[in-house]
Amino acid sequence: MPGAAPQQLLNHRYRLDVRIGSGGMGDVWRGHDEARDGALVAIKLMPEGLDEVDRRRFEREVRVLQEITHPSVVPLLDIGWQGDSLFYVMEYVGPISLEDVFLAHPQGLPEARWPWLIERAGEVLDALAHLHQQRLVHRDVKPSNILLRFAANAASSADDWQLLSGGRALLADLGLVARTDVDSALTQSALGTPQYMAPEQIESPASVDDRSDLWSVGILLYRGFAGRLPFQRLSDALSRRAPEPLPPMSIAMKDAISTLMEFEPHRRPPDASHAAALLRSAISDTPTDAPSVEISRRSMPTFTGRQSARDSMLEAARLAARGEGRWLHIEGERGHGKTWLVSRSDFRSRALVEEQLQHFNGTFDGREPHSGFRVVLEQVLGHIARNSGAESASEALGRWGGHLAGAFPRLCGHGWIEGCAVVDTASPPEIIQERVLESVVQVLTTDAEVEPRTLVLEDLHYCDEFDIELLRRLTIASLDLPILVITTARPIATQRLKPLARLRAEIEVEDRFLTIPVGPFVADETSELLRSMLIPDLPLSDELTVALQRQSNGVPLILVQLLGSLWSRGSLAPVDGEWTSRPEALQDLPVPDAARSHFLQLLEELTAQQRRVLDVASVISGSIDFDILVEACGIDEFDLDGHARVLGRSGTLQ
C-alpha cells in the first residue's frame, strides 16, 4: 500500500501504529481497532508494485484465511480496501515468536524445556492437519511464522520461562499456501524459506503435498534441540547427506524427529495428526507404541531409480559450469520417464545449488510451431527483464529482434520485441530466417559467462528442420560457454529427422555429446516406485509386483496407471505387513490408457511400407518362408529386413 505511515486511518476504523514485519508479500503493522476501544490488531497491507501473479497470491491468502477456523491458526477478523490496495486484519498475537525463543537460546533449548517445544510442535501439527484436510499445504512452516499466544500475562522476553510456559503456538502467514488438487502458475514455483523447505519442494514444486510441511516441522525441532540447522548447506539436504546427530535424548523422541526428516516423502508420517501423536507419545509419562495408520491412501509417486543417468547429468553440469559446454540427449519411448528425469529428480536443484546453473525449460508440443524455443525464449527474456528491465531484454534480442514477431508471434505483448529496432520485413525469407536464428542464439547465450545455465528442450520428435538448425547453432555456440543443453525425444526422432542425426555426429566429434537411454524399470525399481505411492509405507507382495511389472512391461507411466486402477476398484489392501491384491483382480488388470495411446502413437509413426509388413505379419501364424513374405509385402528382401528391424525395436512386432 503506497504511503502507509503511523497514525494513518484505514476504512475509518483501523489506525496504524508501528510496522512489525516486512516481506515480499506485504508489510504487517500493529494497529488499533477504534471500533473496539482501540483493541490491538495486526494489519497486513498489500505492497505497491505487485505483478499480477503476486497480487493474486495476496488475494488468495485472504480467501484461505476466510476458510480456516482453528485454535492454532491466527484468526482473520476483517478485510478491506484502501484505494486500490487490499488489506486484512488479524488478531494481534505477540510480540514473541518461536524464532525469538530460538535466538535467545543459540545453543539449543535447555533439556528441561524440550517437552514444551514438543507440545508447541504438536499444536502446529494440529493446525497443519486442519489445513491438509482442506487440501491446503502451508509451504512456509518456520519458527518466525509460529507465534505464541498467552492466556494471561504475555511474555515480553524470549527467555522468561515462567511466562513462556503458558504460551500456545499459532500458525501464521498463509501467503504461500497452495491447494494440492490445483495446478496453476501460483503453485508451480519453488517458494518458501530454503532452510526449512523439503527436498521435493525445491526439486519439483509440482510434487509438493502435505508431507512437505512435516519436513519443515522436523527441521525446526532439530534446530530447537541442537541450536543449529541440520544442513549447513542446501546441497547437503538435496544430496541426501545425513545431518549431524541430535543431542542425547530418548529413543522415542529421536525417532519421532528423524521420521519427520526422512528425505523421501513416503517414509515420513502419513499425515500431520499421526506426526503429532508420535511426538506427544515420545514425551508422555506412559509412552505407548507408535500410533497405527488407520486409513490407507494413495499419494503422488516419488522419483525413484535412474541413478546412473542422474550421475551422468550432474557430471555434465559440473563440466559445463566450468566453461566446457555440453549437449545431453535423453532418449526413450513414451511413458519411460524422460520428463520425470529432467524435472522431478534432484538434478535441477543440485545443478543450481552446487554449480549455480540457472534452469530454463521448454517443450515442443506438435501444435504450435517452434513451441519449445518460444517457451525457453520467454523464460530467458523474462529473467533478463526482471533483473535489468525490459530495455535490457530488448537489447539482448539484438538488431534483428523485430523479426521474431513473425517466427514467434506469442512472444509479442511483453514489450521486448516491440522495443527492438524496426526491421525490413520485405527481405527474402532466407535472409529473415538467418536473422531470426542469429537473434535467438544471441538471447539464449546472453550473459552466460556470469550466469551459467541449463537449457532444456523436450520432445524433439515434434521438431521441424528449422528447430534442428536452431539447435545446431545453439549447441555449437554453447561449447565454449558454461551452458548445458539437454534435449529429450523418442527414438523415432533420430530416424525421421536426418539433420538431428547429422548434428549428433557433428557434436560427438567434439567429445561434448552424450546420449542417455531411458528404458523400462526393472523389478526393484518398479517395487520402489509403487511403494512410494502407498500409505502406510509397506513392501509390496511378490505377486503384486510381478503382475504389475508383467502387464506394464516396466513402463513407469503405465505402472502408475495400473496401480491407480487397482486402487479405484478397491483391490489393494495392507495384509500381514505388505500391500497385496486379490488374485482375480491381478488376472483382470486392464490395458491402461497410456498403453493404448502408446500403441496408437507407434502405429501413427509407421511408414506405409512398415504398415504393410505389420498387416501381413498380423495374419500369419507360425513360421513362413522368407521369399513368400517378401512377395506378400511387395517389397525387396533388404527393405523387408530393415522394416522388420524397426518394428522389432519399437516393440510393435516380435
C-alpha positions in Angstrom: 0.0 0.0 0.0 1.6 3.3 -1.1 2.4 5.8 1.6 1.5 3.7 4.7 2.5 5.6 7.8 2.0 5.6 11.6 -1.4 7.1 12.7 -2.9 6.5 9.2 -6.6 5.5 9.4 -7.9 2.7 7.2 -11.6 2.4 6.5 -12.3 5.0 9.2 -11.6 2.2 11.8 -8.1 0.8 11.8 -5.2 3.1 12.9 -1.7 2.1 12.0 0.8 2.2 14.9 4.1 0.6 14.0 5.4 -1.8 11.3 6.2 -5.2 12.9 7.0 -7.2 9.9 8.0 -6.8 6.2 8.4 -9.1 3.3 7.8 -9.5 -0.4 4.2 -10.4 0.1 3.4 -7.3 2.2 4.1 -5.4 5.4 2.4 -6.2 8.7 1.6 -3.4 11.1 0.4 -3.3 14.6 -2.7 -1.2 14.8 -5.7 -0.3 16.9 -9.4 -1.1 16.1 -11.1 2.2 17.1 -14.5 0.4 16.8 -13.4 -1.9 19.7 -12.0 0.7 22.1 -8.6 0.7 20.5 -8.1 -3.1 20.7 -4.7 -4.3 19.3 -4.8 -5.9 15.8 -2.3 -6.9 13.2 -2.9 -5.5 9.7 -1.3 -6.9 6.6 -1.1 -4.4 3.7 -0.7 -5.4 0.0 2.5 -3.9 -1.2 2.6 -1.5 -4.1 4.1 -2.6 -7.4 3.0 -6.2 -7.2 2.8 -8.0 -10.5 -0.3 -9.9 -11.5 0.9 -13.3 -10.0 1.9 -11.8 -6.6 -1.4 -9.8 -6.5 -3.4 -13.0 -7.0 -1.2 -14.7 -4.4 -2.1 -12.0 -1.8 -5.8 -12.2 -2.6 -5.6 -16.0 -2.3 -4.1 -15.7 1.2 -7.2 -13.7 2.2 -9.5 -16.3 0.7 -7.7 -19.1 2.5 -7.9 -17.2 5.8 -11.6 -16.8 5.4 -12.0 -20.6 5.0 -9.8 -21.5 8.1 -11.0 -21.6 11.6 -8.8 -23.4 14.1 -7.5 -22.6 17.6 -3.9 -22.9 16.4 -4.2 -20.6 13.3 -4.1 -16.8 13.7 -7.7 -15.8 13.1 -8.8 -13.4 10.4 -11.0 -10.5 11.7 -11.8 -8.3 8.8 -10.8 -7.3 5.2 -10.9 -4.0 3.4 -9.6 -1.8 0.6 -7.6 1.4 0.8 -7.7 2.9 -2.6 -6.7 0.0 -5.0 -4.9 -1.9 -2.3 -6.3 -4.8 -0.3 -5.6 -5.2 3.4 -6.7 -7.7 6.0 -6.9 -7.6 9.8 -5.9 -10.4 12.2 -5.9 -10.9 15.9 -2.7 -9.4 17.3 -0.5 -12.2 18.7 2.8 -11.2 20.0 5.4 -10.0 20.4 7.1 -13.4 20.8 7.6 -15.9 18.0 9.3 -19.3 18.2 12.2 -17.7 16.2 12.7 -15.3 19.2 12.9 -18.2 21.6 15.5 -20.0 19.4 17.5 -16.8 19.1 17.5 -16.4 22.9 19.0 -19.9 23.2 21.7 -20.2 20.5 23.0 -23.5 21.9 19.5 -25.0 21.9 16.8 -25.1 24.4 17.6 -26.5 27.8 16.7 -30.1 28.1 14.0 -29.3 30.7 12.2 -27.2 28.0 12.2 -30.0 25.3 8.7 -31.2 26.3 7.5 -27.6 25.9 8.8 -27.4 22.4 7.3 -30.8 21.5 3.9 -29.6 22.8 4.2 -26.4 20.6 5.2 -28.5 17.6 2.1 -30.7 18.3 -0.1 -27.6 18.2 1.4 -26.6 14.9 0.8 -30.1 13.5 -2.8 -29.8 14.7 -3.1 -26.6 12.6 -1.5 -28.3 9.7 -3.8 -31.3 9.9 -6.7 -28.9 9.6 -5.2 -27.2 6.6 -4.4 -30.5 5.0 -8.0 -31.7 5.4 -8.9 -28.6 3.3 -6.4 -29.9 0.7 -4.1 -26.9 1.5 -0.3 -27.1 2.0 1.3 -24.2 4.0 4.7 -24.4 2.3 6.5 -22.0 4.6 6.4 -23.5 8.1 9.3 -21.9 10.0 9.9 -20.5 13.6 9.2 -16.9 12.6 5.7 -18.0 11.3 4.8 -19.6 14.7 3.6 -17.0 17.2 3.0 -17.5 20.9 -0.4 -16.6 22.4 -0.7 -16.2 26.2 -3.9 -16.7 28.1 -3.0 -14.3 30.9 0.2 -12.3 31.2 2.1 -12.1 27.9 5.8 -12.8 27.9 7.9 -9.8 26.9 11.2 -11.7 26.8 12.1 -14.9 24.9 13.8 -16.5 27.9 11.2 -15.7 30.5 10.2 -19.3 31.0 7.8 -18.6 33.9 5.6 -16.8 31.4 6.6 -18.7 28.2 5.5 -22.0 29.7 1.9 -20.7 29.4 2.2 -19.9 25.7 0.3 -21.7 22.9 1.6 -21.9 19.3 -0.4 -20.3 16.5 0.5 -20.8 12.8 0.7 -17.6 10.9 1.5 -16.3 7.3 -0.6 -18.3 4.9 0.8 -16.3 1.9 2.3 -19.3 0.2 -0.4 -21.8 0.8 -1.2 -24.0 -2.2 -4.0 -26.3 -3.0 -2.9 -29.9 -3.5 -5.5 -30.5 -6.1 -4.9 -27.5 -8.3 -2.1 -26.8 -10.8 -1.5 -23.2 -11.6 1.3 -20.7 -12.1 0.8 -19.7 -8.4 1.8 -23.2 -7.2 4.3 -24.4 -9.7 7.3 -22.4 -8.4 9.7 -23.3 -5.6 8.5 -20.8 -2.9 9.3 -20.9 0.8 12.3 -20.5 3.1 15.1 -22.7 1.7 16.5 -23.9 5.1 13.1 -25.3 6.0 12.0 -26.5 2.6 11.7 -30.2 1.9 13.9 -31.5 -0.9 11.0 -32.2 -3.2 9.7 -28.7 -2.6 12.9 -27.4 -4.2 13.4 -30.2 -6.8 9.9 -30.3 -8.1 7.3 -27.8 -6.7 4.5 -29.7 -8.6 5.1 -32.7 -6.3 4.7 -30.9 -3.0 2.0 -32.3 -0.7 1.2 -32.2 3.0 4.2 -34.3 3.9 6.4 -31.4 2.8 5.1 -29.4 5.7 6.0 -32.3 8.1 9.7 -32.0 7.0 9.6 -28.3 8.0 8.4 -29.2 11.4 11.2 -31.7 11.8 13.8 -29.1 10.8 12.5 -26.5 13.4 12.5 -29.2 16.1 16.1 -30.2 15.2 17.1 -26.5 15.4 15.4 -26.0 18.8 17.1 -29.0 20.3 20.6 -28.7 18.7 20.8 -24.9 18.4 21.7 -25.2 14.7 20.1 -26.2 11.4 20.7 -29.8 10.4 22.1 -28.9 7.0 24.6 -26.1 6.8 24.4 -26.0 3.0 21.3 -26.6 0.9 23.3 -29.0 -1.2 23.7 -31.3 1.8 19.9 -31.8 2.0 19.5 -32.2 -1.8 22.2 -34.8 -1.9 20.6 -36.7 0.9 23.5 -36.3 3.2 22.8 -37.4 6.8 22.7 -34.5 9.3 24.9 -34.4 12.4 23.4 -36.4 15.3 20.9 -34.8 17.7 22.0 -34.3 21.3 21.4 -37.3 23.5 17.7 -37.8 24.1 15.2 -40.7 24.4 15.0 -43.1 21.5 11.3 -42.3 21.1 11.9 -38.6 20.8 14.9 -39.1 18.4 12.9 -41.5 16.2 9.9 -39.1 16.1 12.1 -36.2 14.9 14.1 -38.4 12.5 10.9 -39.7 10.8 9.8 -36.2 10.1 13.1 -35.5 8.4 13.1 -38.5 6.1 14.4 -37.4 2.7 11.7 -39.4 0.8 8.1 -38.2 1.4 6.6 -41.7 1.6 8.9 -42.5 4.6 7.6 -39.7 6.7 4.5 -40.0 8.8 1.4 -40.4 6.7 -0.2 -37.2 7.9 0.1 -34.4 10.5 -2.2 -36.0 13.0 -0.1 -39.1 13.0 3.1 -37.0 13.4 1.5 -35.1 16.4 0.6 -38.4 18.0 4.2 -39.6 17.6 5.7 -36.5 19.2 3.2 -36.5 22.1 3.8 -40.2 22.8 7.5 -39.5 22.9 7.2 -37.2 25.9 4.3 -39.0 27.6 4.7 -40.3 31.2 3.3 -43.6 29.9 4.9 -44.0 26.4 2.8 -46.0 24.0 3.6 -47.8 20.8 3.6 -45.7 17.7 0.0 -45.0 16.6 -1.2 -47.2 13.8 -2.2 -45.8 10.5 -6.0 -46.3 10.4 -6.6 -45.1 6.9 -4.8 -46.3 3.8 -4.4 -43.9 1.0 -2.6 -43.3 -2.3 -0.2 -40.4 -2.8 1.8 -38.9 -5.6 4.7 -41.1 -6.8 8.2 -40.1 -5.6 11.0 -40.0 -8.2 12.9 -43.3 -8.0 15.7 -45.1 -9.9 17.8 -43.8 -12.7 20.8 -43.3 -10.5 23.3 -43.8 -13.4 21.5 -41.3 -15.6 21.4 -38.7 -12.7 25.1 -39.2 -12.1 25.9 -38.6 -15.8 23.7 -35.4 -15.8 25.3 -34.0 -12.7 28.8 -34.7 -14.1 27.8 -32.9 -17.3 26.5 -30.0 -15.2 29.9 -29.8 -13.4 31.9 -29.7 -16.6 29.5 -27.2 -18.3 29.7 -24.9 -15.3 33.5 -24.7 -15.8 33.0 -23.5 -19.4 33.0 -26.8 -21.2 29.6 -26.7 -22.8 27.8 -30.0 -23.3 24.8 -31.5 -25.1 22.9 -34.3 -23.3 20.2 -36.2 -25.3 17.8 -38.2 -23.2 16.1 -40.9 -25.4 13.3 -43.2 -24.5 9.8 -44.2 -25.6 6.6 -42.5 -24.3 6.0 -43.1 -20.6 9.6 -44.1 -19.8 10.1 -41.0 -17.7 12.2 -38.6 -19.7 10.4 -35.5 -18.3 10.5 -37.1 -14.9 14.3 -37.4 -15.1 14.7 -33.8 -16.1 12.1 -32.1 -13.9 11.2 -34.4 -11.0 14.6 -35.8 -10.0 17.2 -33.9 -7.8 19.1 -32.8 -10.9 17.6 -29.4 -11.4 18.1 -28.3 -7.8 21.5 -29.8 -7.4 22.7 -28.2 -10.6 21.5 -24.9 -9.3 22.9 -25.2 -5.8 26.1 -27.0 -6.5 27.0 -25.5 -9.9 24.9 -22.3 -10.0 23.2 -23.4 -13.3 20.0 -21.5 -13.9 17.3 -23.7 -15.4 15.1 -22.9 -18.4 12.8 -25.5 -19.9 10.6 -25.7 -23.0 8.6 -28.4 -24.7 7.7 -29.0 -28.3 4.0 -29.9 -28.5 3.4 -30.6 -32.2 0.7 -27.9 -32.4 2.5 -24.5 -32.0 5.5 -24.2 -34.4 8.8 -24.0 -32.5 7.0 -24.0 -29.2 10.0 -25.4 -27.2 12.2 -22.5 -28.3 9.4 -20.0 -27.7 8.9 -21.1 -24.1 12.6 -21.0 -23.4 13.0 -17.6 -25.0 10.1 -16.3 -22.9 11.7 -17.6 -19.7 15.2 -16.2 -20.5 13.9 -12.8 -21.7 11.6 -12.6 -18.6 14.6 -13.4 -16.4 16.6 -10.6 -18.0 13.6 -8.1 -17.7 13.1 -8.9 -14.0 16.8 -8.4 -13.2 17.7 -5.5 -15.5 14.5 -4.1 -17.0 12.5 -4.6 -20.3 15.0 -2.4 -22.2 17.8 -4.9 -21.4 15.6 -7.8 -22.7 15.1 -5.8 -26.0 18.9 -5.3 -26.2 19.5 -9.0 -25.8 17.4 -9.6 -28.9 19.9 -7.6 -30.9 19.4 -5.6 -34.1 17.2 -8.3 -35.7 15.0 -8.9 -32.7 12.0 -7.4 -34.6 11.9 -10.4 -36.9 10.9 -12.7 -34.0 7.4 -11.4 -34.2 6.9 -13.5 -37.3 8.6 -16.7 -36.1 7.3 -16.5 -32.5 4.1 -14.4 -32.5 3.3 -15.4 -28.9 6.4 -13.6 -27.7 4.7 -10.3 -28.7 2.9 -8.3 -26.0 5.6 -8.3 -23.4 7.3 -5.2 -24.8 10.6 -7.0 -25.6 10.1 -7.4 -29.4 8.3 -4.1 -29.5 11.3 -2.4 -28.0 13.6 -3.6 -30.8 14.6 -1.5 -33.8 12.3 -1.6 -36.8 13.3 -4.3 -39.3 12.8 -4.7 -43.1 10.1 -7.4 -43.4 10.4 -7.3 -47.2 13.8 -9.0 -47.1 14.0 -12.5 -48.8 12.8 -15.3 -46.5 16.2 -16.9 -46.4 17.7 -13.7 -45.0 15.0 -13.2 -42.4 15.5 -16.8 -41.3 19.2 -16.2 -40.8 18.5 -13.1 -38.8 16.0 -15.0 -36.6 18.5 -17.7 -35.9 21.1 -15.2 -35.0 18.8 -13.3 -32.7 17.6 -16.5 -30.8 21.1 -17.8 -30.2 22.2 -14.4 -29.0 19.4 -14.2 -26.4 19.9 -17.8 -25.1 23.6 -17.2 -24.7 23.5 -13.6 -23.3 25.5 -13.2 -20.1 26.1 -17.0 -19.8 29.6 -16.3 -18.7 28.3 -14.7 -15.5 25.0 -16.7 -15.3 25.7 -20.3 -16.3 22.6 -22.1 -17.4 20.8 -25.3 -18.4 18.6 -25.1 -21.5 16.2 -28.0 -21.7 14.2 -28.7 -24.9 11.8 -31.6 -24.6 10.2 -33.8 -27.2 12.3 -33.2 -30.3 10.2 -35.7 -32.2 7.8 -32.8 -32.7 10.5 -30.5 -34.2 10.9 -29.4 -37.8 14.1 -28.7 -39.7 14.2 -25.1 -38.6 14.2 -26.2 -35.0 17.0 -28.6 -35.6 19.1 -25.9 -37.4 18.5 -23.6 -34.4 19.5 -26.4 -32.1 22.7 -26.9 -34.1 23.7 -23.3 -33.9 22.8 -23.0 -30.2 24.8 -26.2 -29.3 27.9 -25.1 -31.3 27.7 -21.6 -29.7 27.4 -23.2 -26.3 30.5 -25.4 -26.5 32.8 -22.7 -25.1 30.3 -21.3 -22.6 29.0 -22.5 -19.3 25.8 -23.8 -20.9 24.4 -27.3 -20.7 21.9 -28.1 -23.4 19.6 -31.0 -22.6 17.1 -32.5 -25.1 14.7 -35.3 -24.9 13.0 -37.4 -27.7 11.6 -40.7 -28.6 14.0 -42.9 -30.7 11.9 -42.2 -33.8 13.2 -38.6 -33.9 16.7 -39.6 -35.0 15.2 -41.9 -37.7 12.8 -39.2 -39.0 15.0 -36.1 -38.6 18.1 -36.7 -40.6 19.5 -33.3 -39.7 19.3 -34.4 -36.0 21.3 -37.5 -36.7 24.0 -35.4 -38.5 24.1 -32.9 -35.7 24.7 -35.7 -33.2 27.6 -37.0 -35.2 29.0 -33.5 -35.6 29.0 -32.8 -31.8 30.2 -36.3 -31.0 33.4 -35.4 -32.8 33.9 -32.6 -30.2 33.5 -35.1 -27.4 30.8 -32.9 -26.0 27.8 -35.1 -26.6 26.2 -37.9 -24.6 23.1 -40.0 -25.1 21.3 -41.1 -22.0 18.9 -44.0 -22.8 15.8 -44.3 -20.6 14.3 -47.7 -20.7 11.7 -49.6 -18.7 12.0 -50.2 -15.0 13.4 -53.5 -13.6 11.5 -55.2 -10.8 13.4 -53.5 -8.0 12.7 -50.0 -9.4 9.1 -51.0 -10.0 8.6 -52.0 -6.4 10.3 -48.8 -5.2 8.1 -46.6 -7.4 4.8 -48.3 -6.4 5.7 -48.4 -2.7 6.3 -44.6 -2.7 2.6 -44.2 -3.8 1.0 -46.1 -0.9 0.4 -45.2 2.7 1.2 -46.8 5.1 4.8 -47.4 3.8 4.9 -51.2 3.5 6.5 -53.5 1.0 4.5 -54.9 -1.9 3.8 -58.6 -2.2 5.8 -60.5 -4.8 2.6 -61.4 -6.6 1.5 -57.8 -6.9 4.9 -56.6 -8.1 5.3 -59.4 -10.7 1.7 -58.8 -12.0 2.2 -55.1 -12.5 5.7 -55.5 -13.9 4.4 -58.0 -16.4 1.3 -56.0 -17.5 3.2 -52.7 -17.8 6.5 -54.1 -19.3 8.1 -51.9 -16.7 7.0 -48.6 -18.2 6.7 -46.1 -15.3 3.7 -44.2 -16.6 1.7 -47.4 -17.2 2.8 -48.7 -13.7 1.3 -45.6 -12.1 -2.0 -46.0 -14.1 -2.3 -49.7 -13.3 -1.8 -49.1 -9.6 -4.4 -46.3 -9.8 -6.8 -48.7 -11.5 -6.4 -51.3 -8.7 -6.9 -48.6 -6.1 -10.0 -47.2 -7.6 -11.6 -50.7 -7.7 -10.8 -51.2 -4.0 -8.4 -54.1 -4.9 -5.4 -53.0 -2.8 -5.1 -53.5 0.9 -2.3 -53.9 3.5 -2.4 -57.5 4.8 0.1 -59.0 7.2 2.6 -56.2 6.8 2.6 -55.9 3.0 0.4 -54.5 0.2 -1.4 -57.1 -1.7 -4.3 -57.6 -4.1 -6.9 -60.3 -4.8 -5.7 -62.9 -7.4 -8.8 -62.3 -9.6 -8.1 -58.5 -9.7 -4.5 -59.2 -10.8 -5.7 -61.5 -13.5 -8.1 -58.8 -14.7 -5.7 -55.9 -15.0 -6.8 -53.5 -17.7 -4.8 -52.2 -20.6 -4.3 -48.6 -19.3 -4.9 -45.5 -21.4 -1.1 -44.9 -21.5 -0.6 -48.3 -23.1 -3.3 -47.8 -25.6 -2.1 -44.3 -26.6 1.4 -45.5 -26.7 0.5 -48.3 -29.2 -1.6 -45.9 -31.3 1.3 -43.5 -31.3 3.6 -46.2 -32.6 1.2 -47.0 -35.4 1.0 -43.4 -36.4 4.7 -43.2 -36.7 5.0 -46.2 -39.1 5.7 -45.6 -42.8 3.3 -47.0 -45.4 5.7 -49.9 -46.1 6.1 -50.7 -42.4 2.3 -50.8 -42.0 2.2 -53.2 -44.9 4.7 -55.5 -43.2 2.7 -55.3 -40.0 -0.5 -56.1 -41.8 1.0 -59.2 -43.4 2.6 -60.4 -40.2 -0.7 -60.0 -38.2 -2.4 -62.7 -40.3 0.5 -65.2 -40.2 0.7 -67.8 -37.5 3.8 -69.9 -37.2 6.9 -69.7 -39.4 6.7 -68.9 -43.1 9.2 -68.9 -46.0 11.0 -65.6 -46.2 10.5 -65.4 -50.0 6.8 -65.8 -49.6 6.8 -62.9 -47.0 8.8 -60.7 -49.5 6.2 -61.4 -52.2 3.2 -60.8 -49.9 4.6 -57.5 -48.7 5.5 -56.4 -52.3 9.0 -55.1 -51.3 12.5 -56.4 -51.8 14.2 -58.5 -49.1 16.6 -55.8 -48.0 13.7 -53.3 -47.3 11.8 -56.0 -45.6 14.7 -56.8 -43.3 15.1 -53.1 -42.5 11.4 -52.5 -41.8 11.2 -55.7 -39.6 14.1 -54.5 -37.5 12.4 -51.1 -37.0 9.2 -52.8 -36.0 11.0 -55.1 -33.6 12.9 -52.3 -31.9 9.7 -50.4 -31.3 8.1 -53.4 -29.8 5.3 -53.4 -32.4 6.5 -56.7 -33.9 8.2 -59.6 -32.2 
